[in-house]
Amino acid sequence: MDLILGEADAAIEIKASDRVGEKTRGLHLFQQENKVKKSYIVCRESLPRAVSPQITILPWQIFCEKLWAGEII
């Protein structure tokens, strides 16, 4: 886990990779233990996608746009 925004409103994991695998064990465990509302993996992939109903992969540009627009927290 790299960032926690608000009162566990969002948990963020940041990856430098342009292709993120499906291994999200750390994020899943943190989410279960802390009742996080939303979880994101921010990376250099070109398109957003859902890893699970609780975890979304977002390209860093889209993450920044959503963050500044108030859509993340």
HELIX and SHEET records of a PDB file:
HELIX    1   1 ARG A   25  ASN A   34  1                                  10    
HELIX    2   2 TRP A   60  TRP A   68  1                                   9    
SHEET    1   A 5 LEU A   3  LEU A   5  0                                        
SHEET    2   A 5 ALA A  10  ILE A  14 -1                                        
SHEET    3   A 5 LYS A  38  CYS A  43  1                                        
SHEET    4   A 5 ILE A  55  PRO A  59  1                                        
SHEET    5   A 5 ARG A  49  ALA A  50 -1                                        
END                                                                             
